[in-house]
Each structure stands twice: as C-alpha cells, then as structure tokens.
C-alpha cells in the first residue's frame, strides 16, 4: 500500500485581517465570558486570544498520512 503525506505548517507570523477565515464555534457561555474578560484584561481582541491559545496548544507541524489515490488497499 502506498501512502501520501500531507504536511501543514503553522505560519501565523504575518497574518492580517484580509487572510483570516471566519470560524463559528459553540462553547460553554461561562467559558466565552471568561475569554472575553481575559481579552479585555490583556487589552486584545477575542480573535487574538483564541489564536494565541491555539498556537500554544497545536503542534507546529501536522502530518497526515493517507493511502494514495488509485493504490491497492490490500
């Protein structure tokens, strides 16, 4: 079986509003309130707060291996 590898590398150093994607999430209202409050304390936006948390949580590089199209899966 042949595998193809997809690598995604985090590159957030030069992000601007024009190259961001809108994302809708559903979280506990108390957690949302806590996050908004923390953003105010840090004098930042909720977007920046979430980005910082995700960057800290996620690995710098994600590798996904999947079977190559058209290969025998035996």
VEXDREN-2710 file (C-alpha; in Angstrom, 1 decimal):
% VEXDREN-2710
k/r/px/py/pz
1/UNK/0.0/0.0/0.0
2/UNK/1.3/3.4/-1.0
3/UNK/0.8/6.4/1.3
4/UNK/0.8/10.1/0.5
5/UNK/1.8/12.5/3.1
6/UNK/0.2/15.9/3.7
7/UNK/2.1/18.3/5.9
8/UNK/0.6/21.5/7.3
9/UNK/3.0/24.0/8.9
10/UNK/1.7/26.8/11.1
11/UNK/2.7/30.2/9.7
12/UNK/0.9/32.9/11.7
13/UNK/3.6/35.5/11.9
14/UNK/2.3/37.6/9.0
15/UNK/-1.5/37.2/9.5
16/UNK/-3.6/40.2/8.7
17/UNK/-7.4/40.6/8.7
18/UNK/-7.5/40.0/5.0
19/UNK/-6.1/36.5/5.2
20/UNK/-8.2/35.2/8.1
21/UNK/-11.0/32.7/8.0
22/UNK/-14.3/33.2/9.9
23/UNK/-15.0/30.3/12.1
24/UNK/-18.1/29.6/14.2
25/UNK/-17.6/27.6/17.4
26/UNK/-20.0/26.5/20.2
27/UNK/-18.6/26.8/23.7
28/UNK/-20.0/27.0/27.2
29/UNK/-21.3/30.5/27.9
30/UNK/-19.2/30.8/31.1
31/UNK/-16.1/29.9/29.1
32/UNK/-16.9/32.5/26.5
33/UNK/-17.4/35.2/29.2
34/UNK/-14.1/34.2/30.8
35/UNK/-12.3/34.5/27.4
36/UNK/-13.9/37.9/26.7
37/UNK/-12.9/39.1/30.2
38/UNK/-9.3/37.9/29.7
39/UNK/-9.2/39.7/26.3
40/UNK/-10.2/42.9/28.0
41/UNK/-7.6/42.4/30.7
42/UNK/-4.9/41.8/28.1
43/UNK/-6.2/44.7/26.0
44/UNK/-6.5/42.5/23.0
45/UNK/-9.3/41.0/20.8
46/UNK/-11.1/37.7/21.4
47/UNK/-9.7/36.6/18.0
48/UNK/-6.1/37.2/19.1
49/UNK/-6.7/35.5/22.4
50/UNK/-8.1/32.4/20.6
51/UNK/-5.2/32.4/18.1
52/UNK/-2.6/32.6/20.9
53/UNK/-4.3/29.7/22.7
54/UNK/-4.5/27.5/19.5
55/UNK/-0.9/28.3/18.6
56/UNK/0.2/27.3/22.0
57/UNK/-1.9/24.1/22.0
58/UNK/-1.4/22.8/18.5
59/UNK/1.9/21.3/17.2
60/UNK/3.9/23.5/14.7
61/UNK/3.6/20.8/12.1
62/UNK/0.8/18.3/11.4
63/UNK/1.5/15.3/9.2
64/UNK/-1.5/13.3/7.8
65/UNK/-0.7/10.0/6.0
66/UNK/-3.4/8.6/3.8
67/UNK/-3.5/6.0/1.0
68/UNK/-2.5/7.4/-2.4
69/UNK/-5.4/7.5/-4.9
70/UNK/-5.6/4.5/-7.1
71/UNK/-3.4/2.3/-5.0
72/UNK/-4.4/-1.2/-3.9
73/UNK/-5.6/-1.3/-0.3
74/UNK/-4.7/-4.9/0.3
END
